[in-house]
Amino acid sequence: MNSKIKIMLDTKQYDKKPQGKEIGVIQNRIKAADTTIPNLAEYIVRGQSFKPSFLLGKGEDSWQSQQIFALDFDDNTTIEQELERFRKLDILPAFGYTTFSNSELHNKFRLVFKTDKVITDYNIAKQIQNTLLQIFNNADKQCSNLSRLFFGGKELIYVDYNNTIDYKDILNKYKGEK
């Protein structure tokens, strides 16, 4: 649980969704960080933005490695529905959190998964992200980019920091499914 993961993390905390020029400032300021899953969850609910991958630059063309994958849910589902679906398929996130624009009537949240091993092959990482998006079709398809910036949020909605996903099992099980 306390093993370090390498991600990109902003140092500034926000109490609402960054807008306009703030986003460019975050993209320029975000730096590589070695942290634990519990610490990452804490940083996120303090309002710090992150990228799940480790990059040498800003974009996906500078991707180096990745051990966490995030799914963004904005529409057509609730926190309870998605968590039940994850439990049924036994693909459990390490944690989940509400976004700044979440409301009781309109759930907006993210679920963060940790793979059992660090992924150093870009094509495998891309397959994992796309397979998770395919399995959980209520997630925002715009979040397929491995260098995607995710803003911090308000509160944790699910926590089991010991959860990992066996990426080989998931890729084999869901290969070619639509």
GUDORO-426176 format. One line per 3 residues: number of its first residue (from 1); their letters; for each residue x, y, z of N, C-alpha, C. Coordinates in Angstrom, 2 decimals. Example, Ala and Ser with C-alpha at 12.3 -4.5 7.8 and 13.67 -1.06 7.14 Angstrom:
1> as> 13.19,-5.69,7.80,12.30,-4.50,7.80,13.20,-3.30,7.80 ~ 12.85,-2.25,7.08,13.67,-1.06,7.14,12.90,0.03,7.87
END
This chain:
1> mns> 0.83,-1.20,0.00,0.00,0.00,0.00,0.86,1.25,0.00 ~ 1.96,1.25,0.72,2.74,2.46,0.85,3.88,2.54,-0.15 ~ 3.88,1.68,-1.17,4.93,1.78,-2.17,4.72,3.07,-2.97
4> kik> 5.81,3.62,-3.43,5.77,4.90,-4.14,5.33,4.71,-5.58 ~ 4.58,5.68,-6.05,4.20,5.75,-7.45,4.75,7.06,-8.00 ~ 5.05,7.08,-9.28,5.60,8.27,-9.92,4.51,8.87,-10.80
7> iml> 4.17,10.13,-10.52,3.12,10.84,-11.25,3.58,12.26,-11.51 ~ 2.69,13.07,-12.06,2.92,14.51,-12.20,1.91,15.18,-11.25 ~ 2.40,16.11,-10.43,1.55,16.70,-9.39,1.78,18.21,-9.32
10> dtk> 0.68,18.94,-9.22,0.76,20.39,-9.01,0.94,20.65,-7.52 ~ 1.65,21.70,-7.20,1.89,22.03,-5.79,0.83,22.97,-5.24 ~ 0.11,23.65,-6.10,-0.89,24.62,-5.64,-2.23,23.94,-5.37
13> qyd> -2.88,24.38,-4.31,-4.20,23.86,-3.94,-5.28,24.83,-4.40 ~ -6.38,24.28,-4.90,-7.52,25.08,-5.34,-8.75,24.65,-4.56 ~ -9.68,25.59,-4.39,-10.94,25.23,-3.75,-12.10,25.27,-4.73
16> kkp> -11.78,25.52,-6.00,-12.76,25.43,-7.08,-12.02,25.08,-8.36 ~ -12.76,24.67,-9.38,-12.15,24.23,-10.64,-11.35,25.38,-11.27 ~ -10.08,25.13,-11.57,-9.28,26.16,-12.26,-9.90,26.50,-13.61
19> qgk> -9.75,27.75,-14.03,-10.35,28.23,-15.28,-9.31,28.94,-16.13 ~ -9.55,28.98,-17.42,-8.78,29.81,-18.35,-7.27,29.70,-18.21 ~ -6.64,30.85,-17.96,-5.17,30.93,-17.89,-4.60,30.10,-16.75
22> eig> -5.39,29.89,-15.69,-4.91,29.07,-14.57,-4.51,27.66,-15.04 ~ -5.24,27.13,-16.01,-4.96,25.78,-16.51,-3.58,25.73,-17.17 ~ -3.27,26.73,-17.98,-1.95,26.81,-18.60,-0.85,26.95,-17.57
25> viq> -1.12,27.72,-16.52,-0.14,27.88,-15.44,0.11,26.54,-14.76 ~ -0.96,25.78,-14.51,-0.81,24.45,-13.91,0.02,23.56,-14.82 ~ -0.30,23.56,-16.12,0.43,22.71,-17.08,1.93,23.03,-17.06
28> nri> 2.28,24.29,-16.88,3.69,24.69,-16.83,4.35,24.41,-15.49 ~ 3.56,24.42,-14.42,4.10,24.27,-13.07,4.18,22.81,-12.62 ~ 3.32,21.96,-13.14,3.22,20.57,-12.67,4.56,19.86,-12.81
31> kaa> 4.92,19.11,-11.80,6.24,18.45,-11.75,6.10,16.98,-11.38 ~ 7.13,16.22,-11.69,7.17,14.80,-11.30,7.19,14.70,-9.79 ~ 6.49,13.70,-9.27,6.44,13.47,-7.82,6.42,11.98,-7.55
34> dtt> 7.13,11.58,-6.52,7.05,10.21,-5.99,6.19,10.29,-4.75 ~ 5.09,9.55,-4.76,4.17,9.62,-3.63,3.52,8.27,-3.43 ~ 2.74,8.16,-2.38,1.97,6.94,-2.13,0.53,7.19,-2.55
37> ipn> -0.22,6.13,-2.72,-1.64,6.26,-3.07,-2.40,7.06,-1.99 ~ -2.23,6.76,-0.68,-2.95,7.56,0.33,-2.58,9.05,0.28 ~ -1.31,9.33,0.06,-0.90,10.74,-0.03,-1.49,11.40,-1.27
40> lae> -1.51,10.69,-2.40,-2.10,11.23,-3.62,-3.56,11.58,-3.37 ~ -4.30,10.68,-2.77,-5.72,10.94,-2.48,-5.86,12.20,-1.63 ~ -5.00,12.36,-0.64,-5.05,13.54,0.22,-4.73,14.81,-0.56
43> yiv> -3.71,14.77,-1.41,-3.38,15.94,-2.24,-4.56,16.33,-3.12 ~ -5.21,15.34,-3.70,-6.31,15.61,-4.62,-7.48,16.29,-3.89 ~ -7.84,15.80,-2.71,-8.97,16.43,-2.02,-8.58,17.75,-1.36
46> rgq> -7.30,18.08,-1.38,-6.86,19.43,-1.01,-6.92,20.36,-2.22 ~ -7.27,19.79,-3.37,-7.44,20.61,-4.57,-6.25,20.66,-5.50 ~ -5.31,19.73,-5.36,-4.15,19.71,-6.23,-4.43,18.89,-7.48
49> sfk> -4.06,19.43,-8.63,-4.23,18.75,-9.91,-3.11,17.73,-10.10 ~ -3.37,16.72,-10.96,-2.37,15.69,-11.21,-2.54,15.11,-12.60 ~ -1.48,14.45,-13.06,-1.52,13.61,-14.25,-1.12,12.23,-13.78
52> psf> -1.89,11.19,-14.14,-1.59,9.85,-13.64,-0.28,9.26,-14.13 ~ 0.25,9.78,-15.22,1.49,9.24,-15.79,2.70,10.05,-15.36 ~ 3.86,9.47,-15.55,5.13,10.17,-15.36,5.60,10.59,-16.75
55> llg> 5.85,11.89,-16.91,6.23,12.47,-18.20,7.57,13.20,-18.07 ~ 8.31,13.26,-19.17,9.52,14.09,-19.20,9.21,15.48,-19.73 ~ 8.02,15.66,-20.29,7.59,16.96,-20.81,6.15,17.19,-20.37
58> kge> 5.36,17.78,-21.28,3.97,18.11,-20.94,2.96,17.15,-21.57 ~ 3.30,16.60,-22.73,2.32,15.84,-23.48,2.57,14.35,-23.49 ~ 1.64,13.66,-24.13,1.70,12.20,-24.21,2.95,11.71,-24.95
61> dsw> 3.51,12.56,-25.83,4.73,12.18,-26.55,5.95,12.10,-25.63 ~ 5.82,12.58,-24.40,6.93,12.51,-23.44,6.64,11.50,-22.32 ~ 5.66,10.61,-22.57,5.26,9.60,-21.60,6.43,8.66,-21.29
64> qsq> 6.60,8.32,-20.00,7.67,7.43,-19.58,7.15,6.17,-18.88 ~ 6.20,6.36,-17.96,5.67,5.21,-17.22,4.37,5.60,-16.55 ~ 3.68,4.58,-16.02,2.40,4.84,-15.39,2.01,3.65,-14.53
67> qif> 1.43,3.95,-13.37,0.90,2.89,-12.51,-0.52,3.20,-12.05 ~ -0.97,4.41,-12.25,-2.36,4.72,-11.91,-3.11,5.19,-13.15 ~ -4.39,4.89,-13.16,-5.27,5.23,-14.26,-6.53,5.82,-13.67
70> ald> -7.03,6.88,-14.28,-8.20,7.57,-13.73,-9.33,7.58,-14.76 ~ -10.55,7.42,-14.25,-11.75,7.54,-15.07,-12.58,8.68,-14.52 ~ -13.14,9.47,-15.43,-13.93,10.65,-15.09,-15.39,10.38,-15.44
73> fdd> -16.27,10.59,-14.50,-17.70,10.37,-14.70,-18.45,11.68,-14.51 ~ -19.13,12.13,-15.57,-19.86,13.40,-15.51,-21.35,13.26,-15.77 ~ -21.75,12.24,-16.49,-23.14,12.16,-16.93,-23.67,10.73,-16.88
76> ntt> -24.98,10.62,-16.86,-25.70,9.35,-17.06,-25.44,8.27,-16.01 ~ -24.93,8.63,-14.86,-24.66,7.61,-13.85,-24.55,8.27,-12.48 ~ -24.50,7.41,-11.47,-24.30,7.91,-10.11,-23.08,7.20,-9.51
79> ieq> -22.59,7.75,-8.43,-21.47,7.15,-7.72,-21.82,5.71,-7.33 ~ -23.01,5.51,-6.78,-23.43,4.20,-6.32,-23.51,3.19,-7.47 ~ -24.06,3.61,-8.60,-24.18,2.70,-9.75,-22.81,2.24,-10.24
82> ele> -21.88,3.16,-10.35,-20.55,2.79,-10.85,-19.79,1.93,-9.85 ~ -19.86,2.27,-8.57,-19.16,1.45,-7.58,-19.74,0.03,-7.54 ~ -21.04,-0.09,-7.69,-21.66,-1.42,-7.73,-21.16,-2.20,-8.95
85> rfr> -21.05,-1.53,-10.06,-20.57,-2.17,-11.28,-19.12,-2.63,-11.12 ~ -18.28,-1.79,-10.51,-16.89,-2.16,-10.27,-16.80,-3.38,-9.36 ~ -17.63,-3.40,-8.32,-17.63,-4.55,-7.40,-18.06,-5.82,-8.13
88> kld> -19.10,-5.72,-8.94,-19.61,-6.88,-9.67,-18.55,-7.45,-10.60 ~ -17.77,-6.59,-11.25,-16.73,-7.03,-12.18,-15.40,-7.30,-11.48 ~ -15.35,-6.99,-10.20,-14.13,-7.17,-9.39,-12.94,-6.41,-9.98
91> ilp> -13.23,-5.19,-10.42,-12.18,-4.27,-10.87,-12.34,-3.04,-9.97 ~ -11.59,-3.05,-8.87,-11.84,-2.07,-7.81,-10.81,-0.95,-7.80 ~ -11.29,0.29,-7.68,-10.36,1.42,-7.60,-9.66,1.47,-6.25
94> afg> -8.54,2.17,-6.22,-7.84,2.42,-4.96,-8.56,3.52,-4.18 ~ -9.12,4.47,-4.93,-9.94,5.51,-4.30,-10.76,6.23,-5.37 ~ -11.74,6.96,-4.89,-12.56,7.80,-5.75,-12.81,9.11,-5.06
97> ytt> -13.07,10.14,-5.84,-13.33,11.46,-5.25,-14.32,12.24,-6.10 ~ -15.02,13.16,-5.45,-15.95,14.03,-6.17,-15.18,15.21,-6.75 ~ -15.63,15.68,-7.91,-15.01,16.85,-8.53,-15.61,18.11,-7.92
100> fsn> -15.04,19.25,-8.26,-15.53,20.52,-7.72,-16.96,20.80,-8.15 ~ -17.39,20.27,-9.30,-18.74,20.56,-9.78,-19.76,19.47,-9.43 ~ -19.40,18.54,-8.56,-20.33,17.51,-8.11,-21.48,18.12,-7.33
103> sel> -22.67,17.56,-7.50,-23.82,17.94,-6.68,-24.64,16.69,-6.41 ~ -25.56,16.78,-5.46,-26.40,15.64,-5.13,-27.23,15.19,-6.33 ~ -27.69,16.15,-7.12,-28.53,15.84,-8.27,-27.72,15.44,-9.50
106> hnk> -26.46,15.85,-9.55,-25.63,15.58,-10.72,-24.25,15.13,-10.24 ~ -24.11,13.82,-10.06,-22.84,13.27,-9.57,-21.73,13.46,-10.62 ~ -20.62,14.03,-10.17,-19.43,14.18,-11.01,-18.27,13.72,-10.14
109> frl> -17.58,12.68,-10.62,-16.57,12.06,-9.77,-15.52,11.36,-10.62 ~ -14.43,10.98,-9.95,-13.36,10.24,-10.61,-13.03,9.02,-9.77 ~ -12.65,7.96,-10.45,-12.17,6.76,-9.80,-10.74,6.51,-10.27
112> vfk> -9.87,6.18,-9.32,-8.44,6.04,-9.59,-8.02,4.60,-9.28 ~ -7.38,3.98,-10.27,-6.96,2.58,-10.18,-5.44,2.50,-10.15 ~ -4.93,1.50,-9.43,-3.50,1.25,-9.39,-3.25,-0.13,-9.99
115> tdk> -2.35,-0.20,-10.95,-1.99,-1.50,-11.52,-1.02,-2.22,-10.59 ~ -0.97,-3.52,-10.74,-0.12,-4.34,-9.89,1.36,-4.13,-10.18 ~ 1.68,-3.57,-11.34,3.07,-3.29,-11.72,3.15,-1.95,-12.42
118> vit> 4.32,-1.34,-12.39,4.55,-0.10,-13.14,4.57,-0.46,-14.63 ~ 3.86,0.30,-15.43,3.79,0.07,-16.87,4.84,0.97,-17.53 ~ 5.76,0.36,-18.27,6.80,1.14,-18.95,6.67,1.04,-20.47
121> dyn> 5.66,0.32,-20.94,5.39,0.21,-22.36,4.18,1.08,-22.68 ~ 4.40,2.12,-23.48,3.34,3.07,-23.82,2.11,2.37,-24.39 ~ 2.31,1.44,-25.30,1.17,0.77,-25.95,0.33,-0.02,-24.95
124> iak> 0.97,-0.64,-23.98,0.22,-1.36,-22.96,-0.56,-0.39,-22.09 ~ 0.07,0.72,-21.70,-0.63,1.73,-20.89,-1.85,2.26,-21.64 ~ -1.69,2.52,-22.92,-2.80,3.02,-23.74,-3.92,1.98,-23.80
127> qiq> -3.54,0.71,-23.95,-4.54,-0.37,-23.96,-5.30,-0.44,-22.64 ~ -4.59,-0.28,-21.54,-5.24,-0.32,-20.22,-6.27,0.80,-20.12 ~ -5.86,2.03,-20.44,-6.78,3.16,-20.34,-7.99,2.95,-21.24
130> ntl> -7.76,2.56,-22.48,-8.88,2.37,-23.41,-9.77,1.20,-23.01 ~ -9.19,0.14,-22.45,-10.00,-0.99,-21.99,-10.86,-0.58,-20.81 ~ -10.32,0.17,-19.87,-11.13,0.66,-18.75,-12.28,1.54,-19.25
133> lqi> -11.99,2.39,-20.24,-13.05,3.24,-20.81,-14.10,2.41,-21.53 ~ -13.68,1.32,-22.16,-14.60,0.44,-22.87,-15.48,-0.33,-21.88 ~ -14.88,-0.83,-20.81,-15.63,-1.60,-19.81,-16.62,-0.70,-19.09
136> fnn> -16.16,0.49,-18.72,-17.00,1.42,-17.95,-17.42,2.55,-18.88 ~ -18.42,2.21,-19.71,-18.81,3.08,-20.81,-19.51,4.37,-20.39 ~ -19.77,4.56,-19.09,-20.31,5.84,-18.63,-19.20,6.86,-18.35
139> adk> -17.95,6.40,-18.40,-16.83,7.31,-18.17,-16.64,8.20,-19.40 ~ -16.07,9.37,-19.17,-15.82,10.35,-20.23,-14.75,9.83,-21.19 ~ -15.14,9.61,-22.43,-14.22,9.08,-23.45,-13.11,10.06,-23.79
142> qcs> -13.30,11.34,-23.47,-12.27,12.35,-23.73,-11.03,12.13,-22.86 ~ -11.15,11.27,-21.86,-10.05,11.05,-20.92,-9.19,9.85,-21.30 ~ -8.98,9.65,-22.59,-8.14,8.53,-23.04,-6.67,8.91,-23.13
145> nls> -6.38,10.20,-23.14,-5.01,10.68,-23.24,-4.25,10.37,-21.96 ~ -3.11,9.72,-22.06,-2.34,9.33,-20.88,-1.72,10.51,-20.16 ~ -1.61,11.65,-20.82,-1.05,12.84,-20.18,-2.15,13.81,-19.72
148> rlf> -3.36,13.30,-19.61,-4.52,14.10,-19.23,-4.32,14.73,-17.86 ~ -4.66,16.01,-17.75,-4.62,16.73,-16.49,-5.96,16.54,-15.79 ~ -5.92,16.06,-14.56,-7.12,15.92,-13.74,-7.03,16.93,-12.61
151> fgg> -8.08,17.71,-12.44,-8.11,18.68,-11.35,-8.39,17.97,-10.04 ~ -8.01,18.62,-8.96,-8.32,18.10,-7.64,-9.83,18.11,-7.42 ~ -10.25,17.74,-6.24,-11.68,17.66,-5.97,-12.03,17.99,-4.55
154> kel> -13.23,17.56,-4.15,-13.77,17.96,-2.85,-13.61,16.91,-1.76 ~ -14.05,15.68,-2.04,-13.99,14.69,-0.96,-13.86,13.29,-1.51 ~ -13.30,12.43,-0.67,-13.16,11.03,-1.04,-14.52,10.34,-0.91
157> iyv> -14.85,9.51,-1.89,-16.13,8.81,-1.89,-15.94,7.30,-1.77 ~ -14.72,6.85,-1.97,-14.40,5.43,-1.89,-12.92,5.34,-1.59 ~ -12.55,4.45,-0.67,-11.15,4.27,-0.34,-10.89,2.80,0.00
160> dyn> -9.96,2.21,-0.71,-9.34,0.95,-0.32,-7.97,0.95,-0.99 ~ -7.04,1.60,-0.32,-5.72,1.84,-0.89,-4.97,0.56,-1.24 ~ -5.40,-0.57,-0.72,-4.76,-1.84,-1.04,-5.20,-2.42,-2.38
163> nti> -6.27,-1.90,-2.96,-6.76,-2.42,-4.23,-5.77,-2.17,-5.35 ~ -5.51,-3.21,-6.11,-4.75,-3.08,-7.36,-5.51,-3.86,-8.43 ~ -5.26,-3.50,-9.66,-5.85,-4.26,-10.76,-4.73,-5.02,-11.47
166> dyk> -5.03,-6.25,-11.83,-4.11,-7.08,-12.60,-4.33,-6.71,-14.06 ~ -3.46,-5.85,-14.58,-3.69,-5.32,-15.92,-3.67,-6.40,-16.99 ~ -2.82,-7.42,-16.84,-2.77,-8.49,-17.84,-4.09,-9.25,-17.88
169> dil> -4.65,-9.50,-16.71,-5.93,-10.20,-16.61,-7.04,-9.39,-17.29 ~ -7.06,-8.10,-17.01,-8.09,-7.23,-17.60,-7.94,-7.16,-19.12 ~ -6.72,-6.98,-19.59,-6.50,-6.90,-21.04,-6.88,-8.22,-21.72
172> nky> -6.54,-9.34,-21.11,-6.89,-10.65,-21.70,-8.39,-10.88,-21.66 ~ -9.02,-10.56,-20.56,-10.45,-10.83,-20.37,-11.32,-9.98,-21.30 ~ -10.93,-8.73,-21.52,-11.78,-7.81,-22.27,-11.25,-7.48,-23.66
175> kge> -10.30,-8.24,-24.13,-9.72,-8.01,-25.45,-10.81,-8.10,-26.53 ~ -10.91,-7.02,-27.28,-11.82,-7.03,-28.42,-13.29,-6.85,-28.09 ~ -13.65,-6.72,-26.82,-15.06,-6.52,-26.49,-15.46,-5.10,-26.77
178> k> -16.70,-4.92,-27.14,-17.24,-3.57,-27.38,-18.44,-3.34,-26.50
END
